[in-house]
Amino acid sequence: MGILSAEIKEFVNRFKGSGSVLSNGPLYEEIITHYGEAVFKYTIRHIVLVRVEEVAGLYSPVYETGVTEDEVRMKWIDYWKSLNEEKKDIK
């Protein structure tokens, strides 16, 4: 199972391991109990457990060009805006 951090940053970690989904049973109840009152704020139907067996850095080659994180972010914001503008022009 591979998991990638959803956070867009210059450097993130990639995690590799095995996982399981709990929907009932003693371990499920133990975890729910551990979080106490906080569990009442949400409807929790399943808990995903991941045993992390390997952590590796994930580095985007775009940063080798010397651009900053803000410049990369703005490039993508402009890109998505342009797609929305093109969509408006089609109507």
C-alpha positions in Angstrom: 0.0 0.0 0.0 1.4 3.4 -0.9 0.3 6.6 0.7 1.3 10.0 -0.4 1.0 13.1 1.7 -1.8 15.3 0.3 0.1 18.4 1.4 1.8 20.2 -1.6 5.2 21.0 -0.5 8.7 21.0 -1.9 9.5 17.9 0.0 7.1 15.2 1.3 7.3 11.7 2.4 6.0 8.6 0.8 5.0 5.8 3.1 4.8 2.1 2.2 3.3 -0.7 4.3 0.4 -3.0 4.8 -3.0 -1.9 5.9 -6.3 -3.2 7.2 -9.8 -1.8 7.7 -11.6 -2.3 11.0 -15.4 -1.9 11.3 -16.0 -3.8 14.5 -14.3 -6.0 17.1 -12.1 -5.5 20.2 -9.3 -3.5 18.5 -11.9 -1.2 16.8 -13.6 -0.6 20.2 -10.2 0.0 21.9 -9.3 2.7 19.4 -12.7 4.3 19.6 -12.4 4.3 23.4 -8.9 5.8 23.2 -10.3 9.0 21.5 -12.9 9.5 24.2 -15.4 12.3 23.7 -13.9 13.4 20.3 -15.5 10.4 18.6 -19.0 11.8 19.2 -18.2 14.7 16.8 -18.1 12.4 13.8 -19.8 9.3 12.5 -17.0 6.7 12.5 -17.8 3.5 10.6 -14.3 2.3 9.8 -10.8 2.7 11.1 -7.9 2.2 8.7 -4.7 0.9 10.3 -1.4 1.1 8.4 1.8 -0.5 9.5 4.4 1.8 8.0 7.3 -0.4 6.9 9.2 2.1 4.8 9.5 5.9 4.5 11.0 7.5 1.5 11.4 11.1 0.5 9.5 12.3 -2.6 11.1 15.3 -4.2 9.7 17.0 -7.3 12.3 17.7 -10.0 10.7 21.1 -10.7 12.7 22.4 -7.8 15.9 21.6 -9.6 15.1 24.5 -11.9 15.6 27.0 -9.1 11.9 28.1 -8.8 10.4 28.6 -5.4 7.5 26.8 -3.9 5.3 29.9 -4.2 6.2 30.2 -7.9 5.2 26.6 -8.5 2.0 27.1 -6.6 1.1 30.3 -8.6 1.9 28.5 -11.9 -0.7 25.8 -11.0 -3.2 28.3 -9.8 -2.9 30.2 -13.1 -3.2 26.9 -15.0 -6.4 25.9 -13.3 -7.9 29.4 -13.7 -7.1 29.3 -17.4 -9.0 26.0 -17.8 -12.0 27.5 -16.1 -11.9 30.5 -18.3 -11.7 28.3 -21.4 -14.7 26.4 -20.2 -16.7 29.7 -19.8 -15.7 30.7 -23.4 -17.1 27.4 -24.8 -20.7 28.1 -23.5 
